[in-house]
Amino acid sequence: MADPRGFLTVTERELPARRPVEVRILDYKEIEDRTGWDGAVLRRQASRCMNCGIPFCHSGCPLGNLIPEWNDLTWRGDTAGAVERLHATNNFPDFTGRLCPAPCEYACTLGINQPPITIRSIEHSLADTGFDDDLITPQVPAVLTGSTVAVVGSGPAGLAAAQQLTRAGHTVAVFEKDDRPGGLLRYGIPEFKLEKAILDRRLAQMEAEGTRFRTGVDVGADVTGPELLESYDAVVIAMGTPQRRDLGVPGRELRGIHQALDYLTAATREVHGGGSTPISAEGRDVVIIGGGDTGADCLGTAIRQGAASVTSIEIMPAPPSERPADQPWPAYPRLYKVASAHEEGGERIWAASTLEMLDDGEGRVGSLRISEVRFEGGRPVPVEGAERIIPAELVLLAMGFTGVAPTGLVEQLGLTLDARGRIERDNDWSAGVPGVFVAGDSGRGQSLIVWAIAEGRSAAASVDRYLCGTTGLPSPITPSQVQYRP
């Protein structure tokens, strides 16, 4: 284990500093300033790991990350060994170290009566050091199997499946409908949370290993499902949940109301000179409907664009700041959180529902009529006399995703959707059609990046077994596993 007395002598949880708000809202660079988070701090924080007899951090991470092992190696100064252990279970720790909400930390045994280990920040630093010191290099397969695989979607699930299958010796092509690969990592997550140079260096590694990317191809339209099956020995569907939840209230047809993903995509393209038509928040009163991570991403983007005001509306009541009794350790609790964007400005309104979007007199939205709600039988009910009108010149719908469309690829391959719009699959990740497998949000529903990567790795093992009769690829989870899904 790391220092046997580390958790007794180092009780302070140190995190990388965030750049000052007044500085970081002037650009789109990542918000953390890691210059002071040097090797000494890294080793000190890693020394707090207790190497529990039962590492509950594993139960919090669907990837099964070997957290005590790479904490021990980090404390001992063996960076190369720590980077190797980190990548043994996670293809993209440079992504998860930035984007994952770290359920592993909520399951940390030390967290029972002390601040938990800074698992995510250590992971982040190890991944970046691995690239800086050339410890992360392409793993080109020594022998090719002769089999071909098409992966539909280049988000974290698709990329994980593609990298695993390429390293197993199969020839893999990843199809992406956008102009550049990455899925939501590319256009759904702002630059201040994930600089695209971080994504591009991983894609360069995958290309050097032999993975091929086919961008600007809408599978189901530009190429059909049967055509894919005719050209490839196996197909992995990892296209996420492209259908966005909408809000059916009077006035929805007014101009100035956009889906959050459309807004974030346009903003990212503008930052990178992509030539898209921007949806600008400059000088406007912005209202974001939805209080999750996507809503926070919209908030940070609107502030950087110079919004006059930003208001976030969440239909649920504010969660508690302390772990509630019905969500005990090591479960992942629903707690009140302050994202980096919330530090930068804006107002948060909880337990409120939008009743109507009001015209400004010129066909654009100008304000919203909202009401406080209470919950009866699990459903929100407007509180009588608790209505008010708030200014809203730009409305962003950040209410999540509802599943996969029953048309296009799903219809062409004869796949089945469940009641939640997810593609049904068996315990071997097969979609019921020989050679067709499903990974990530398409089969699971909207979830976390760690679940997407774990599903991509597991589905890759099933594809490898389907093609070769056996597999040496790891399979961290199965679709039938019953686990708490944050």
C-alpha positions as CSV (number, residue, x, y, z in Angstrom):
1,M,0.0,0.0,0.0
2,A,1.0,3.7,0.0
3,D,2.3,5.2,3.2
4,P,0.8,3.1,6.0
5,R,0.3,6.2,8.1
6,G,-0.5,8.6,5.2
7,F,-4.2,8.9,5.9
8,L,-3.4,9.7,9.5
9,T,-0.7,12.3,8.8
10,V,-2.1,13.9,5.7
11,T,-5.7,14.8,6.4
12,E,-6.1,17.7,4.1
13,R,-7.7,17.1,0.7
14,E,-5.8,19.2,-1.8
15,L,-7.2,20.0,-5.2
16,P,-5.8,22.0,-8.2
17,A,-6.7,25.6,-8.0
18,R,-9.3,27.1,-10.4
19,R,-8.3,30.1,-12.4
20,P,-9.9,33.3,-11.1
21,V,-13.4,33.8,-12.3
22,E,-12.7,37.3,-13.7
23,V,-9.9,35.8,-15.8
24,R,-11.3,32.5,-17.0
25,I,-14.6,34.0,-18.3
26,L,-12.5,35.9,-20.9
27,D,-11.5,32.8,-22.7
28,Y,-12.4,29.2,-23.3
29,K,-9.4,27.5,-21.8
30,E,-9.8,24.8,-19.2
31,I,-10.6,26.3,-15.8
32,E,-8.0,24.6,-13.7
33,D,-4.5,26.0,-13.0
34,R,-2.5,22.9,-12.3
35,T,0.9,24.6,-12.1
36,G,1.0,24.3,-8.3
37,W,-0.2,20.7,-8.3
38,D,3.3,19.3,-8.7
39,G,4.8,15.9,-8.0
40,A,5.1,16.5,-4.3
41,V,1.4,17.3,-3.9
42,L,0.5,14.3,-6.1
43,R,2.5,11.9,-3.9
44,R,1.2,13.5,-0.8
45,Q,-2.4,13.0,-1.8
46,A,-1.8,9.5,-3.1
47,S,-0.3,8.6,0.3
48,R,-3.7,9.0,1.8
49,C,-5.0,5.9,0.1
50,M,-5.6,3.2,2.7
51,N,-5.5,0.2,0.3
52,C,-8.6,-1.1,2.0
53,G,-9.0,-4.9,2.3
54,I,-12.2,-4.3,0.3
55,P,-11.6,-1.3,-2.0
56,F,-15.1,0.2,-2.1
57,C,-13.8,2.7,-4.7
58,H,-14.0,-0.2,-7.1
59,S,-17.8,-0.6,-6.4
60,G,-18.2,3.1,-7.4
61,C,-16.4,2.7,-10.7
62,P,-17.9,0.5,-13.4
63,L,-14.5,0.4,-15.1
64,G,-13.0,-1.4,-12.1
65,N,-10.1,1.0,-12.0
66,L,-7.2,-0.3,-9.9
67,I,-7.2,2.8,-7.8
68,P,-5.2,1.5,-4.8
69,E,-2.5,0.1,-7.1
70,W,-1.8,3.3,-9.0
71,N,-2.0,5.4,-5.8
72,D,0.7,3.2,-4.3
73,L,2.8,3.5,-7.5
74,T,2.3,7.3,-7.5
75,W,3.4,7.6,-3.9
76,R,6.5,5.5,-4.7
77,G,7.4,7.8,-7.6
78,D,6.9,5.1,-10.2
79,T,5.0,7.2,-12.7
80,A,5.4,4.8,-15.6
81,G,4.0,2.0,-13.5
82,A,1.1,4.1,-12.3
83,V,0.2,5.2,-15.9
84,E,0.3,1.5,-17.0
85,R,-2.0,0.5,-14.2
86,L,-4.3,3.4,-14.9
87,H,-4.7,2.4,-18.6
88,A,-5.1,-1.3,-17.7
89,T,-8.8,-0.7,-17.1
90,N,-9.5,2.7,-18.7
91,N,-8.8,3.7,-22.3
92,F,-9.3,7.4,-21.7
93,P,-8.3,8.6,-18.2
94,D,-7.5,12.0,-19.7
95,F,-11.3,12.3,-20.4
96,T,-12.6,10.8,-17.2
97,G,-10.1,12.8,-15.1
98,R,-11.8,15.9,-16.4
99,L,-15.4,14.9,-17.0
100,C,-16.4,12.1,-14.6
101,P,-18.3,13.2,-11.4
102,A,-16.1,10.6,-9.6
103,P,-18.6,8.1,-8.0
104,C,-15.4,6.3,-6.8
105,E,-14.6,9.2,-4.4
106,Y,-18.1,8.9,-2.8
107,A,-17.4,5.2,-2.3
108,C,-13.9,5.8,-0.8
109,T,-13.6,4.2,2.7
110,L,-11.6,7.2,3.9
111,G,-14.6,9.3,3.1
112,I,-16.6,7.9,6.0
113,N,-15.0,10.3,8.4
114,Q,-12.4,12.3,6.4
115,P,-12.4,14.0,3.0
116,P,-12.0,11.2,0.4
117,I,-8.9,10.6,-1.8
118,T,-8.5,13.0,-4.7
119,I,-8.9,10.1,-7.1
120,R,-10.0,12.1,-10.1
121,S,-7.3,14.7,-9.9
122,I,-4.6,12.1,-9.5
123,E,-6.0,10.3,-12.6
124,H,-6.0,13.6,-14.5
125,S,-2.4,14.3,-13.6
126,L,-1.2,10.8,-14.4
127,A,-2.8,10.8,-17.8
128,D,-1.3,14.2,-18.8
129,T,2.1,13.3,-17.4
130,G,1.9,10.1,-19.4
131,F,1.5,12.1,-22.6
132,D,4.1,14.7,-21.7
133,D,6.7,12.1,-20.9
134,D,5.9,9.8,-23.9
135,L,4.7,7.0,-21.6
136,I,1.5,6.7,-23.6
137,T,2.2,5.5,-27.1
138,P,0.3,3.7,-29.9
139,Q,-0.2,0.0,-29.3
140,V,-0.1,-1.4,-32.8
141,P,-1.3,-5.1,-33.1
142,A,1.4,-7.5,-34.0
143,V,-1.0,-9.6,-36.1
144,L,-4.2,-8.8,-38.0
145,T,-7.2,-11.2,-37.8
146,G,-8.6,-10.4,-41.2
147,S,-11.9,-9.5,-39.7
148,T,-13.5,-6.1,-40.1
149,V,-15.7,-4.1,-37.7
150,A,-17.8,-1.0,-38.2
151,V,-18.5,1.2,-35.1
152,V,-21.4,3.6,-35.4
153,G,-20.7,6.7,-33.3
154,S,-17.4,8.2,-32.0
155,G,-18.4,9.1,-28.5
156,P,-16.6,7.5,-25.5
157,A,-18.4,4.1,-25.9
158,G,-17.6,3.9,-29.6
159,L,-14.0,5.0,-29.2
160,A,-13.4,2.5,-26.4
161,A,-14.9,-0.3,-28.4
162,A,-12.9,0.7,-31.5
163,Q,-9.6,1.0,-29.6
164,Q,-10.0,-2.4,-27.9
165,L,-11.0,-4.1,-31.2
166,T,-8.1,-2.5,-33.2
167,R,-5.6,-3.6,-30.5
168,A,-7.1,-7.2,-30.8
169,G,-6.1,-7.2,-34.5
170,H,-9.3,-6.4,-36.2
171,T,-9.7,-3.7,-38.9
172,V,-12.0,-1.1,-37.4
173,A,-13.8,1.8,-39.1
174,V,-15.6,4.4,-36.9
175,F,-18.5,6.2,-38.6
176,E,-19.4,9.7,-37.3
177,K,-22.1,11.9,-38.7
178,D,-20.4,15.2,-37.8
179,D,-17.4,16.6,-39.6
180,R,-14.9,15.5,-36.9
181,P,-14.9,12.5,-34.5
182,G,-15.5,12.7,-30.8
183,G,-19.3,12.7,-30.6
184,L,-20.5,14.7,-27.5
185,L,-16.8,15.0,-26.4
186,R,-16.3,17.2,-29.5
187,Y,-19.4,19.3,-29.7
188,G,-21.4,18.7,-26.6
189,I,-18.8,19.6,-24.0
190,P,-17.4,23.2,-23.9
191,E,-13.7,23.9,-24.4
192,F,-13.4,25.1,-20.8
193,K,-14.2,21.6,-19.6
194,L,-12.3,19.6,-22.2
195,E,-9.9,21.4,-24.6
196,K,-10.2,19.6,-27.9
197,A,-6.4,19.2,-28.1
198,I,-6.8,16.6,-25.4
199,L,-9.4,14.7,-27.5
200,D,-7.3,15.1,-30.7
201,R,-4.1,13.6,-29.1
202,R,-6.1,10.5,-28.2
203,L,-7.6,10.3,-31.7
204,A,-4.1,10.6,-33.2
205,Q,-3.0,7.6,-31.0
206,M,-5.9,5.6,-32.2
207,E,-5.2,6.4,-35.9
208,A,-1.6,5.4,-35.4
209,E,-2.8,2.1,-34.0
210,G,-4.8,1.5,-37.2
211,T,-8.4,2.7,-36.3
212,R,-10.0,4.5,-39.3
213,F,-12.4,7.3,-39.0
214,R,-15.2,8.0,-41.5
215,T,-16.6,11.4,-40.7
216,G,-19.6,13.2,-42.3
217,V,-21.4,9.9,-42.7
218,D,-24.9,9.6,-41.3
219,V,-25.4,5.8,-40.9
220,G,-29.0,5.0,-41.7
221,A,-29.1,7.7,-44.4
222,D,-25.8,7.9,-46.3
223,V,-25.2,4.2,-45.7
224,T,-27.8,1.7,-44.6
225,G,-27.6,-0.9,-41.9
226,P,-27.7,-3.8,-44.4
227,E,-24.9,-2.2,-46.4
228,L,-22.8,-2.1,-43.3
229,L,-23.5,-5.7,-42.5
230,E,-22.6,-6.6,-46.1
231,S,-19.3,-4.8,-45.9
232,Y,-18.2,-5.6,-42.3
233,D,-18.1,-8.8,-40.3
234,A,-19.6,-7.1,-37.2
235,V,-21.2,-3.8,-36.3
236,V,-21.2,-2.0,-33.0
237,I,-23.9,0.6,-32.5
238,A,-22.7,3.3,-30.1
239,M,-24.6,6.4,-31.4
240,G,-25.8,7.6,-28.0
241,T,-29.3,8.9,-27.5
242,P,-29.8,11.5,-30.2
243,Q,-33.4,12.3,-29.4
244,R,-33.6,15.4,-27.1
245,R,-36.4,15.9,-24.6
246,D,-38.6,18.9,-25.6
247,L,-41.0,21.1,-23.7
248,G,-44.5,21.2,-25.0
249,V,-45.8,24.5,-23.6
250,P,-47.6,27.4,-25.3
251,G,-45.1,29.6,-27.1
252,R,-42.6,26.8,-27.9
253,E,-42.7,27.8,-31.6
254,L,-41.3,31.3,-30.9
255,R,-37.8,32.2,-32.2
256,G,-35.0,32.3,-29.8
257,I,-35.7,28.9,-28.2
258,H,-33.1,26.2,-28.9
259,Q,-32.0,22.8,-27.7
260,A,-29.0,23.1,-25.5
261,L,-26.9,20.7,-27.7
262,D,-27.5,22.9,-30.7
263,Y,-26.3,25.9,-28.7
264,L,-23.2,24.2,-27.4
265,T,-22.3,22.8,-30.8
266,A,-22.6,26.2,-32.5
267,A,-20.5,27.8,-29.7
268,T,-17.7,25.2,-30.0
269,R,-17.7,25.5,-33.8
270,E,-17.4,29.3,-33.4
271,V,-14.5,28.9,-30.9
272,H,-12.6,26.8,-33.5
273,G,-13.5,28.8,-36.5
274,G,-15.9,26.2,-37.8
275,G,-18.0,28.7,-39.7
276,S,-21.3,27.7,-38.2
277,T,-24.0,30.3,-37.5
278,P,-23.6,31.1,-33.8
279,I,-26.5,31.3,-31.3
280,S,-25.3,34.2,-29.4
281,A,-26.2,35.1,-25.8
282,E,-24.5,38.4,-26.0
283,G,-26.5,41.2,-24.3
284,R,-29.5,38.9,-23.8
285,D,-31.4,37.6,-20.8
286,V,-30.8,33.9,-21.0
287,V,-32.9,31.2,-19.3
288,I,-31.7,27.6,-19.2
289,I,-34.4,25.0,-18.5
290,G,-32.7,22.0,-16.9
291,G,-30.2,22.0,-14.0
292,G,-27.8,19.2,-14.9
293,D,-24.3,19.2,-16.3
294,T,-25.6,20.3,-19.8
295,G,-27.4,23.2,-18.2
296,A,-24.2,24.2,-16.4
297,D,-22.2,24.0,-19.7
298,C,-24.8,26.4,-21.2
299,L,-24.4,28.7,-18.3
300,G,-20.6,28.9,-18.6
301,T,-20.9,29.4,-22.3
302,A,-23.5,32.2,-22.1
303,I,-21.4,34.0,-19.5
304,R,-18.4,33.9,-21.8
305,Q,-20.5,35.2,-24.7
306,G,-21.5,38.2,-22.6
307,A,-25.1,37.5,-21.6
308,A,-26.9,40.3,-19.7
309,S,-28.3,37.7,-17.2
310,V,-28.5,33.9,-16.9
311,T,-31.2,32.1,-15.0
312,S,-31.3,28.3,-14.6
313,I,-34.6,26.6,-13.9
314,E,-34.8,23.1,-12.3
315,I,-38.1,21.4,-11.7
316,M,-36.8,19.4,-8.8
317,P,-36.2,20.9,-5.4
318,A,-32.7,21.7,-4.4
319,P,-30.9,18.6,-3.1
320,P,-29.3,18.5,0.3
321,S,-25.7,19.5,0.8
322,E,-25.0,16.6,3.2
323,R,-25.4,12.9,2.4
324,P,-29.1,11.9,3.2
325,A,-29.9,8.9,5.3
326,D,-31.5,7.0,2.4
327,Q,-28.3,7.3,0.3
328,P,-25.6,5.9,2.7
329,W,-22.0,5.3,2.0
330,P,-20.8,3.9,-0.4
331,A,-23.8,4.8,-2.7
332,Y,-23.5,7.7,-5.1
333,P,-25.6,10.4,-3.4
334,R,-27.6,13.2,-5.0
335,L,-26.2,16.3,-3.4
336,Y,-26.2,20.0,-4.0
337,K,-23.2,20.8,-6.2
338,V,-21.6,24.0,-7.4
339,A,-20.1,23.5,-10.8
340,S,-17.3,25.8,-12.0
341,A,-19.9,27.7,-14.2
342,H,-22.1,28.4,-11.1
343,E,-19.1,30.2,-9.5
344,E,-19.1,32.5,-12.5
345,G,-22.6,34.0,-12.2
346,G,-26.2,33.4,-12.9
347,E,-29.3,32.6,-10.7
348,R,-30.6,29.1,-9.9
349,I,-34.3,28.6,-9.4
350,W,-35.4,25.3,-7.9
351,A,-38.8,23.5,-7.8
352,A,-40.1,25.6,-10.7
353,S,-41.9,24.8,-13.9
354,T,-42.3,26.7,-17.1
355,L,-46.0,27.2,-18.0
356,E,-45.7,29.5,-21.0
357,M,-43.2,31.2,-23.3
358,L,-44.3,34.7,-24.1
359,D,-43.9,36.7,-27.3
360,D,-41.9,39.9,-27.3
361,G,-44.3,41.2,-30.0
362,E,-42.0,40.4,-32.9
363,G,-42.3,36.6,-33.0
364,R,-39.4,36.0,-30.6
365,V,-39.5,34.8,-27.0
366,G,-39.3,37.7,-24.6
367,S,-40.2,36.2,-21.2
368,L,-41.4,33.1,-19.4
369,R,-44.3,32.5,-17.1
370,I,-43.1,30.1,-14.5
371,S,-44.6,28.7,-11.2
372,E,-43.3,27.2,-8.1
373,V,-44.2,23.5,-7.9
374,R,-44.8,20.9,-5.2
375,F,-44.7,17.2,-5.7
376,E,-47.8,15.0,-5.3
377,G,-47.5,11.3,-6.0
378,G,-44.1,11.9,-7.6
379,R,-45.4,14.5,-10.1
380,P,-44.9,18.3,-10.0
381,V,-48.0,20.4,-9.4
382,P,-48.0,24.2,-9.8
383,V,-48.5,26.0,-6.5
384,E,-51.5,28.3,-6.7
385,G,-50.6,32.0,-6.5
386,A,-46.9,31.2,-7.0
387,E,-46.6,32.3,-10.6
388,R,-44.3,35.0,-11.9
389,I,-42.8,36.2,-15.2
390,I,-39.1,36.4,-15.8
391,P,-37.3,38.0,-18.8
392,A,-36.0,35.5,-21.4
393,E,-34.6,36.6,-24.7
394,L,-32.8,33.3,-25.3
395,V,-34.2,30.0,-23.9
396,L,-32.0,26.9,-23.9
397,L,-33.7,23.5,-23.3
398,A,-31.2,21.3,-21.3
399,M,-33.6,18.6,-20.2
400,G,-31.7,15.5,-21.4
401,F,-32.3,12.9,-24.0
402,T,-35.2,10.4,-24.6
403,G,-33.5,7.6,-26.5
404,V,-33.0,6.3,-30.0
405,A,-35.3,7.0,-33.0
406,P,-37.2,4.0,-34.1
407,T,-36.5,4.9,-37.8
408,G,-33.3,4.9,-39.8
409,L,-30.7,2.3,-38.7
410,V,-32.9,0.8,-36.0
411,E,-35.7,0.1,-38.6
412,Q,-33.3,-1.0,-41.3
413,L,-31.7,-3.7,-39.1
414,G,-35.0,-4.7,-37.4
415,L,-33.8,-3.8,-33.9
416,T,-36.2,-3.5,-31.0
417,L,-36.5,-0.6,-28.6
418,D,-37.8,-0.8,-25.1
419,A,-40.3,1.5,-23.5
420,R,-37.5,4.1,-22.7
421,G,-36.3,4.2,-26.3
422,R,-33.2,2.1,-25.7
423,I,-32.0,-0.6,-28.1
424,E,-32.6,-4.0,-26.5
425,R,-29.6,-6.3,-26.2
426,D,-28.9,-9.6,-24.5
427,N,-26.3,-10.3,-21.9
428,D,-23.6,-10.6,-24.6
429,W,-24.3,-7.1,-25.9
430,S,-25.9,-8.5,-29.0
431,A,-28.9,-6.6,-30.4
432,G,-30.6,-9.9,-31.6
433,V,-29.3,-9.6,-35.2
434,P,-26.2,-11.8,-35.9
435,G,-23.1,-9.5,-35.9
436,V,-24.8,-6.4,-34.4
437,F,-23.9,-5.3,-30.9
438,V,-24.9,-2.3,-28.8
439,A,-22.8,-0.2,-26.3
440,G,-23.2,3.0,-24.4
441,D,-26.2,5.3,-24.1
442,S,-28.0,3.6,-27.1
443,G,-28.6,0.6,-25.0
444,R,-28.3,2.0,-21.5
445,G,-29.9,5.3,-21.7
446,Q,-28.3,8.7,-20.9
447,S,-25.6,8.0,-18.3
448,L,-22.0,8.8,-17.3
449,I,-18.8,8.7,-19.3
450,V,-17.4,5.9,-17.2
451,W,-20.4,3.7,-18.0
452,A,-20.0,4.5,-21.7
453,I,-16.3,3.5,-21.7
454,A,-17.0,0.3,-19.6
455,E,-19.8,-0.7,-22.0
456,G,-17.5,-0.1,-25.0
457,R,-14.8,-2.2,-23.5
458,S,-17.3,-5.0,-22.6
459,A,-19.0,-5.0,-26.0
460,A,-15.6,-5.2,-27.7
461,A,-14.9,-8.4,-25.8
462,S,-18.1,-9.9,-27.1
463,V,-17.4,-8.8,-30.7
464,D,-13.9,-10.3,-30.4
465,R,-15.4,-13.6,-29.1
466,Y,-18.0,-13.6,-31.9
467,L,-15.3,-13.1,-34.6
468,C,-12.6,-15.4,-33.2
469,G,-14.5,-17.9,-30.9
470,T,-12.6,-16.7,-27.8
471,T,-11.2,-13.4,-26.5
472,G,-8.5,-12.1,-24.3
473,L,-10.1,-8.6,-24.0
474,P,-11.5,-7.7,-20.5
475,S,-15.2,-7.3,-20.0
476,P,-15.8,-5.2,-16.8
477,I,-19.6,-5.3,-16.9
478,T,-22.6,-7.1,-18.4
479,P,-26.0,-5.5,-19.4
480,S,-27.8,-7.5,-16.7
481,Q,-25.7,-6.1,-13.8
482,V,-27.9,-4.4,-11.3
483,Q,-26.0,-1.4,-10.0
484,Y,-26.9,2.0,-8.9
485,R,-26.8,4.2,-12.0
486,P,-26.2,7.9,-11.2
